Amino acid sequence: MVDVPWNQATPAEGRDFALWLGATVKVPNAARTVSSAKAGTINPITKKPYLDDRYKPRTIRHSNAVIRSFYTFWIETGEGPLINPVPLARSERRRPHAHHNPLDPFRGEGRLRYNPKVPRRRPRQMSDERWNELFAALRSNRDRAIVALAISNGARASELLV
């Protein structure tokens, strides 16, 4: 634990916190629901990874964003520190997209300096056998038609369950 008051934190403490989150092990809130042998592996049916004991890059990025907005609020009210301990990344350009080539994609601006890179996720997919099991479990052709329409439409599960 760093003995620095919250209103005296500097970008060095922000960097150290982000690096600490990437290197530390989570504090267990409760006993594991799956065995520790499955931690970090992938569920063969749902293709979702089982969580392990480390913080993921998305969690670290979210933490950085929350801390940055907290300090931004207190800086704007004038009751907090003078600098934000989670600074934006330095840009080699002065103005964003000042001489942008319209054929090139826009670069994201305003990235936080100590954010880790997030790996690209592959889309999850169901095997043909699982689709056959799903359609065989439906009782009527009407239900099969509704499910087939939803699948071919590309609707999300949250959109179908509303």
N, C-alpha and C positions, 0 to 999 in steps of 0.2 A: 504494500500500500504506500502510495506517495503522500507525504505530509505537506501538501500544497493546498492552501485555501482555494475554494472554487473561483473566487474573483481575482486570483493571482496566477491562474494557469496560463501557460505560454504555448506556442506551437510545439515546443519540445515535449511537453507533457501530452499534447494531443497525439504526436507521433508515437511516443512511448506507449500510450494506451492502445492505439491501433495495433502496434506490433505485439503487445502483450496479449490482446484478444486472439491474435493469430497463433500464438505459441502456447497458450494456457489450455488446461483441461477444464471442461464445464463442471460446476458444482452440482452434484446430483440432488434433485429435489425429492425424488421418490425412487423406489426400487425399479429396476428395468422390467419392462413388460415382455421383452424378448431377451434371449440369452446374449451374453457378450460376444459369443462367437459369430452372431449375425450382424453385429454392429459394423456399419460401413459396407455391407454387401447389398445386393439388389434382390428384391422380392421377385421370384420367377414368374408369378402370375400378374401382378400389377406393374412390374418393372420400376417400382419406386424404390429408392435407396433407403435402407434402414439407417437411422441416425447413429452417428458415432459420438465420441466424447470430446470432439473439437468444435469450435465455432466455425460455421461456414462463411465464405466470403460475403454472401448476401447479408448475413447477420451483422458482420463487421461494418459493411457499408451503411446499413440501416442505423446502427449505433452512431456512426460518424455524422450522419444526417441529423439525427435527433440532438446530439450534443451541439452541432453547429447552429441549429435553429434555437436551442435554449440560450446559447451565448448571444446570438443575434438579437433576441428579444431583450435581454438585459442590457446590451450595448445601446439599443435604440431608446430604452427608457432612461438611460443615463445613470443607472444605479449599479451597473456591473463593471467589468473590466474594460480596458481601452482596446484590447485586441481579442480576436476570436482564436481559441486554441486549435480549431480545425479550419485552416485556411483553404482557399480555393487553389487549385493547381496553377503554377505559373504558366503563362502562355507565351509562346515566342512571338505572337502577333499582338499588336496594340488594340485593334478593333476587331471584334468577331465578324468574320465573313466580309471584310472590307473589299477585297478583290477576289471574290469567289467566282470560280469557273462554273458556269451553269451546268456543265456536263459532269462535274464531280459531285458526289454526295456531301452534304453538310456534315461537319465534325461537331460532336457534342461539345458545348462550351460550359464552363462553370463546374467542371469536375472537381471533386474534393481531392486534396493532395495525397492523403494517405490511404485511399481506398484500394483494396486489393482487386485484382482482375477476377471477374466472374467467368467460369468456364461456360461455354455454350452447351446447352442441353439438347440432346437429341429428342425428337418427338417420340412419345411412347406409342406403341402400337399393339394391337391384339393379333394373335395368330388366327389363321383360318379355322382351326379346331375350336377355339374359344368362340368365334362368331357362330359357328354351327351349333355349339352348345346353347348359346344365347337364343338363337331363333328356334331351336327345338324346344326350349323351355316355355316359349310363348304359346298360349292356348288357341289363339284364333288368327286367321289371316289378316283381320283388321289390325290386331296388335303388331303383327309382323310388318304390315304396310306402314304403320305409324313409326316404328323403330327404323325401318329402312329409309323413310323420308327424312327423319331427324339425322340419321348418319350421313346420308348423301347430301344433306343441306349443310353439313359442317357445323351444326349447332353445338354450343358448349353444354355441359351437363347442367350448369347453373341456369341456363336459358330454358332447358327442357323441364326443369323441376319447379318452375315458377307457377 
